[in-house]
Amino acid sequence: MLDPIVIPQALPIKKVEGYRMPESHEHLLSWDFVSAEMEPARHYWLNTVTARHEPHVVPVWGIWYQNRIHFEGSMKTAWAHNLVRNPHVAVHLPDGARVVIIEGSARIIQDDELTEREWLDLDTTFQNKYQVPQGSPYWCVEPKKVLAWDGEDLQTMTRWVFR
């Protein structure tokens, strides 16, 4: 079993002069917003860094499972090569108004980290979501920071910092 993710306290984003950002906890989002946006998403934008320190961005298929993004793909892809070399990653949804951005470290889940039942749940959830006969989201992102907001006026900008 993967270690459970402990959700930290929601915090206001660091204020940037000239932007209408929250200055108190009054309009902050709950973690439920993050889960509600991540779970049904069809595509997730995966941001990695190449060996030349250049950004590489690609949409991937994945699932939201136990408060983590899980995704899969060929180890021959550029993003997989990038993650093996440098696991730092950002994942975000395509929507620019209902935003979730996850920064963290990607890693391959080892076979013995999950029970047979957990692997079956993970694989079945992925296969049913994408209507494919096979596929296993064996990569996951361990979050370090999550940013989210609901609306273009930025009043709900919220951050969670994981330890």
N, C-alpha and C positions, 0 to 999 in steps of 0.2 A: 504494500500500500504506500502511495506517495504521502509524504508528510502533509498534514492538513495546512492550508493557508490560513493564517491568522490575519483577519482584516484589521488594519490599524484605524485609528481615529481619522475621520475626514477633516481636512484642513483647508483653509482658504489658500488659493494660489498666491504666490508672491506677486505683489502689486507692481505693475509697470505703469509709469506715468503716461497719461494720455489715454489709457484704456479704462473702461467701466468694469472694474473687477470687484468681487466681493471683498469687503473689509471686515466682515464678521462671519459668524457661523450661521447666520439667519437663513440664507438661501442655499446653503450647501446641499449637494446631492447625497443620497444614501448609496450604499454599495449595491442595493437592489437595482438602481439605474444601470450600473455597469453590467450586471448579469442580464438584465432585460434587453440591453442593446447587443451584447456579445452573443448570447445564445442563439437567436434566430438568424444572425447574419450569414449570408451565403459565401461571401468573400471577405478575407482579411488581408490588409496590405502589410507585407513583411519587409522590413527595412534592415539590410545587413551592410557590412563594409567589406570591400574587396581587399586583396593583398596590396593594392596600390593606394589604399586608404580612401577609395572613392565610394560614394553611396551606391547601393544596388537595391532597387525596390521592385517587388513583384507581388501580384495577388496570389493567395494560396487558399485551398480548401482547408477547413478545420472545424473543430467543435470547442465549445466552452464546457469544460468538465471539471468539477470540483474547484471552481474559482481559478482555473488556469486555461489558457488557450493551448490547444493541442492541434498539431497539423502534420501532414505527411507529404511525401514527394520523393523523387529519385535522389539518391546520393550523388548522381552525376550532374545535378543542376548546379548552377553558379551559386545560388543562395546556400545550398547545403555545403559546398566547398568553403564558402565564406564563414559559415557558422562553425565548421570544424576548426577553422583557423582562429576565429574570433567570435565567441558566443554572444557578444553584446548585440542586442536587437531592440527594435521598436516595432510594435504591431498596432495598427489602428484600423478603424472602420472607414468606409468610403464617405460617409455622411459628414459634411462640414458644419452642420448645425446641432446634431445630436452626436456629440463627440466622445469617443473613448480612445485613449492612447495608453498603451502599456509599454513601459521600458523595463528591460530586464536581461536575463541570460537564458538563451535557448540551450536545451540539451536533449540528447536521445535518452528515452526511458529504457532502462535495462529490463530484460525479460523477468528477472527475479524481483523487481520492484513492485510488481502488481501480481495479484492472484490470478488464476485462470479465469475466474468469474469477472474480475475487473477488466482484464483484457477483452473478454467477450463483450462486456458492456460498452467499452470504449469503441471497439471495432464495429459493433452493431449500430451504435448511435451514429457513427461516421457513415457507414454504408447506407443506412436508412435515409439520412439527411441528403446524401448526394445520389441516391438510387444507383449505387454501383455494387457489383457482386463481391468485390474485395477492396481492401484498403485498411490501413492501420495507422492512426495518427500517433506515431511513435516519438515525435518531437513534442516537447512542452516548453513553455516559457515560465521561468521562476520570476515573478514580478519584483522589481525594486521600487518603481514608482508608477502610479496610475494617475492620469489626468482625465477629467470628464467635465462636460458642460452640456446644458440643454438650452439651446437658443443662441442666436447670433449676438445678443447684447452682452454676453459673457458674465452676467450677474450670478450664474450658478457654478462658475469655475471652481472645481473641487480637486484636491489632490490627496492621495494616500501614499505614504512613504513606508515601505516594508523594510524590516531589519534582517 
